[in-house]
Amino acid sequence: FEETNWKQIHHWYSCILALDPNPFIKLNLAVVTIQLQRTEETAALLGSIDPDKLEKRAYLFYGTQAEYLLLKNKYTEAIESLEIAIKLVENSAEKVYLQERLRKISNGPGFESV
């Protein structure tokens, strides 16, 4: 993961998005921009996605949004996004992962109010 060339992946997802501007590609690009810690670009991408258009994969939007909010040190909002993701996810393995992520954030440093 540490050796992943996020800049190259960003380039290719940007090219794909130019050819096929759909919410799934935007979401994948948002994940990459989080890895690059490009918070303004991530905010713009997430703001342009209607989670309802992701249908059964809307939970991925909320999980990604939570990671963005963590970068911004917005722990309460990140927890709220993860709780939505957990409610929406149907896959048990993904649900367990999201629940564990929520537990770590809720018990982690910098979090004070939930």
C-alpha positions, 0 to 999 in steps of 0.5 A: 500500500505504501508503494502505491503510485497514487499520483499515477492512479489519480491521473488514470481515474481523471482520464476515465472520468473525462470519458465517462463522468459517472458517480462510481468513477468520481467516488474512486477518484475521491478515494485516491485524492484522500490518499494524496491528502488533497482535501479541497479536491476530495471535498469537490468530488464528494460534493458532486456525488449523489449517494442515491445514484450509487444505489446499493453501493451508497455505503461506499460514499459514506465510508469515503466521506468519513475518511475525508472528514477524519483528514479534516479532524471532524470526528463527530461528522466522520462517526455519523457518516460511518454509522450511515455506511453501516446501516446501508451495507449488506455485505457482512465482511464489509459491515464488520470492517466499518464497525471496527473502523467506527470503534477505533475512531470513537475510542481514538485520540482527538475524539471527545463527544460521542 
